[in-house]
């Protein structure tokens, strides 16, 4: 039987059709795999207000990428004027595939109401800066405490030192508690005397009036208030004449890095620690809680300082 050109053309058309179908099938399978990957990808992030300038995503995403972890780290800005927004966010963590959170101002104490369990430090200080969602249970942790201690111990010992903590928020509570646990003699200062006295009594510490700070000659001074942060960068709770030359002064503010308090400390010839050191170390501890892996601290540190250099 003679072979016709029309038969050959039909044969080629069939081959082309099969080839096109295979391509479409591969594309569909790829899209399904990508969709499944997106669904399976665990979400982590910072919750607070405002959070747009947070440095946490930069550190955590650098570490996630370095370790090849199938996860992403986002920002979640929760409006503090809406009392239901935080509650709804916490209740919908499973729905949104959220596996872990870093908690920043103003929610470190408020978010404790939505935790199912706490680690001992978070429970003691009544402040949570890390949340793990496992088996639909939210567990609150506090890495501010050890993050601050690690930053301080880069410059000085803590045991038997006379320490001043300025502030009343979640970070201040965590730092004061940890200082005492590490053997420091801790004093609390707040511009509202009654609140400072209440805080000190709760943790069996001392409180101090502003006029007595200069005479006290503190070895360690930690600012855990927003005083001096952007945009009010010229403000400081203390001046150089209230700071001893042998003191180590730490400010947990990260914008700006060199706050007015740290400038005053340098005038007094004291050592200083800027806020990014505590930020780095508490984030590294969070990474360990998130992924049960040793954090790549050098990778996180490099990413942090590169971001700070660009700011």
C-alpha positions in Angstrom: 0.0 0.0 0.0 1.4 3.4 -1.0 2.4 5.8 1.8 0.7 9.2 1.4 2.1 12.5 2.5 -1.2 13.3 4.2 -0.8 10.2 6.4 2.7 11.4 7.4 1.3 14.8 8.3 -1.4 13.3 10.4 1.3 11.2 12.2 3.4 14.3 12.9 0.3 16.1 14.2 -0.5 13.2 16.6 3.1 13.3 17.9 2.9 17.1 18.4 -0.4 16.7 20.2 1.0 14.1 22.5 4.1 16.2 23.2 1.9 19.2 24.0 -0.2 17.2 26.4 2.9 15.9 28.2 4.1 19.5 28.6 0.8 20.6 30.0 0.7 17.6 32.3 4.2 18.5 33.6 3.2 22.1 34.2 0.1 21.0 36.1 2.1 18.6 38.2 4.7 21.3 38.9 2.0 23.8 39.9 0.4 21.2 42.2 3.8 20.5 43.8 4.4 24.2 44.3 0.9 24.6 45.8 1.5 21.7 48.1 4.9 23.1 49.1 3.3 26.5 49.8 0.7 24.8 51.9 3.2 22.7 53.8 5.6 25.7 54.3 5.5 26.8 57.9 5.1 30.4 58.6 6.9 32.4 61.3 6.9 36.1 62.0 7.1 39.1 64.3 3.9 40.3 65.9 3.6 43.8 67.3 2.9 47.5 66.4 4.5 49.1 64.6 6.7 46.4 63.0 7.7 47.8 59.6 11.2 48.6 60.7 11.8 45.3 62.6 15.2 43.6 62.0 13.9 40.2 63.0 12.9 39.0 59.5 16.3 39.9 58.2 18.1 37.7 60.7 15.6 34.8 60.7 15.2 34.6 56.9 19.0 34.6 56.5 19.2 31.7 59.0 16.3 29.9 57.4 17.9 30.2 53.9 21.4 29.2 55.2 20.0 26.0 56.9 17.8 25.1 53.9 14.6 25.1 56.0 11.2 25.1 54.2 9.8 28.1 56.0 9.2 31.8 55.7 9.3 34.6 58.3 6.9 37.5 58.0 5.7 40.7 59.7 2.3 40.9 61.4 1.2 44.4 62.4 -1.6 44.1 64.9 -3.7 47.2 65.6 -3.6 47.9 69.4 -6.8 50.0 69.1 -8.8 46.9 68.1 -9.1 44.7 71.2 -10.2 41.7 69.1 -7.5 41.8 66.5 -4.8 40.1 68.7 -7.3 37.5 70.0 -8.4 36.6 66.5 -4.9 36.4 65.3 -3.9 34.0 68.1 -7.0 31.8 67.6 -6.3 31.6 63.8 -2.7 30.5 63.9 -3.5 27.0 62.6 -5.6 28.4 59.8 -2.7 30.6 58.7 -0.1 27.8 59.1 1.8 29.9 61.7 4.3 27.7 63.6 6.0 30.3 65.7 6.1 34.0 66.5 8.5 36.6 67.8 6.5 39.1 70.0 7.5 42.7 70.4 5.9 45.9 71.8 3.2 46.4 72.9 2.1 42.7 73.2 4.7 40.9 75.4 2.5 41.0 78.4 -0.9 41.2 76.8 -0.4 38.0 74.7 0.1 35.9 77.8 -3.7 35.7 78.0 -3.8 33.6 74.8 -1.1 31.0 75.8 -2.0 27.4 76.7 1.4 26.9 78.4 4.5 28.8 79.4 8.1 28.1 80.0 9.2 28.9 83.6 10.8 32.2 82.9 7.9 33.5 80.8 5.5 32.4 83.6 7.6 34.0 86.3 8.0 37.4 84.6 4.6 37.5 83.0 6.0 38.4 79.6 6.3 36.4 76.4 8.5 37.3 73.4 8.4 33.9 71.7 5.4 31.7 70.8 5.5 28.1 69.5 2.4 26.6 67.9 2.6 22.8 68.3 -0.4 20.4 68.1 -2.7 23.5 68.1 -1.3 24.6 71.5 0.4 27.9 72.0 3.3 27.9 74.3 4.9 31.2 75.5 8.7 31.5 76.0 10.9 34.4 77.0 14.3 34.7 75.3 14.7 38.4 76.2 16.1 37.3 79.6 19.0 35.2 78.3 19.5 37.4 75.3 20.2 40.4 77.6 22.4 38.3 79.9 24.5 37.1 76.9 24.9 40.7 75.6 26.0 41.9 79.1 28.4 39.0 79.6 30.2 40.0 76.4 31.5 43.0 78.3 31.3 42.1 82.0 30.5 39.6 84.8 27.1 40.0 86.4 27.4 38.2 89.8 27.6 40.6 92.8 27.2 43.7 90.6 24.9 46.5 91.6 22.4 46.8 88.7 19.8 49.5 87.8 16.9 48.5 85.5 14.9 51.3 84.1 11.5 50.4 82.8 8.3 48.4 83.6 7.5 46.5 80.4 8.0 42.9 79.4 11.6 43.3 78.6 12.4 45.2 81.8 10.7 42.4 83.8 12.7 39.7 82.0 16.0 41.5 82.4 15.5 42.4 86.1 14.5 38.8 86.9 17.5 37.4 85.1 20.0 39.8 86.7 18.8 38.6 90.1 19.1 35.0 89.0 22.7 35.7 87.9 23.5 37.1 91.3 23.2 40.8 90.8 21.8 43.3 93.4 19.0 44.7 91.4 17.3 48.2 91.7 14.3 49.3 89.8 13.6 52.8 88.5 10.4 54.2 87.0 9.2 57.7 86.7 6.1 56.6 88.6 7.3 55.8 92.0 4.3 53.7 93.0 4.8 51.4 89.9 8.6 51.0 90.6 7.8 50.1 94.3 5.2 47.5 93.2 7.6 46.0 90.6 10.4 45.8 93.1 8.2 44.2 95.7 6.9 41.6 93.3 10.5 40.3 92.6 11.9 41.0 96.0 14.2 43.8 94.7 14.9 47.4 95.6 13.5 50.5 94.0 15.2 53.8 93.8 14.2 57.5 93.4 15.7 59.5 90.6 17.6 61.8 92.9 19.4 58.9 94.5 20.8 57.3 91.3 24.0 59.4 91.2 24.9 58.5 94.7 24.2 54.8 94.2 27.2 54.3 91.8 25.7 51.4 89.8 27.9 48.8 88.1 25.3 47.9 85.5 22.7 50.2 84.0 20.0 48.9 81.6 17.5 51.1 79.8 14.4 49.0 79.0 12.2 52.0 78.2 11.5 53.5 74.8 13.0 56.9 76.0 15.5 57.9 73.4 14.2 55.9 70.5 13.3 57.4 67.1 12.0 60.0 66.6 12.8 61.4 70.1 16.5 60.7 69.8 17.8 63.5 72.0 16.0 62.3 75.2 17.7 60.3 77.9 16.6 59.2 81.4 20.1 59.8 82.8 22.9 62.2 82.2 26.7 61.7 82.4 27.0 62.9 86.0 24.7 60.1 87.2 26.8 57.4 85.6 29.9 56.0 87.2 33.1 55.6 85.0 33.3 52.0 86.0 29.7 51.2 84.9 28.6 49.2 81.9 25.5 50.8 80.3 23.2 48.9 78.0 20.3 50.4 76.0 17.9 47.8 74.4 16.8 50.4 71.8 17.9 49.6 68.3 16.9 52.8 66.5 19.1 54.6 66.9 21.9 52.3 67.9 23.8 55.0 69.8 21.1 56.5 71.9 21.4 59.7 73.9 21.9 57.5 77.1 24.9 55.7 75.5 26.3 59.1 74.5 26.0 60.3 78.1 27.6 57.0 79.2 30.6 57.6 76.9 30.9 61.2 78.4 31.2 59.5 81.8 33.9 57.2 80.4 31.7 54.1 81.0 31.5 51.1 78.7 28.4 50.8 76.5 26.3 48.0 74.9 23.9 49.0 72.1 20.6 47.3 71.6 21.4 45.1 68.6 23.5 42.8 70.8 20.5 41.7 72.9 18.4 41.6 69.7 20.8 39.2 68.1 21.2 36.8 71.0 17.4 36.6 71.8 16.7 36.0 68.1 19.3 33.1 68.1 17.5 31.6 71.0 14.2 31.9 69.2 15.6 30.2 66.2 16.6 27.2 68.4 13.0 27.1 69.7 11.4 27.4 66.3 13.4 24.7 64.5 15.1 22.7 67.3 18.5 23.4 65.5 21.7 25.1 66.6 21.3 28.7 65.3 23.8 30.0 62.7 24.7 33.0 64.9 27.4 34.3 62.6 25.0 34.2 59.6 22.3 36.1 61.6 24.9 38.6 62.9 26.2 39.3 59.4 22.7 39.9 58.1 21.9 42.1 61.0 24.9 44.4 60.6 24.5 44.6 56.9 20.9 45.8 57.4 22.0 48.3 60.0 24.7 49.7 57.7 22.1 50.4 55.1 19.7 52.1 57.5 
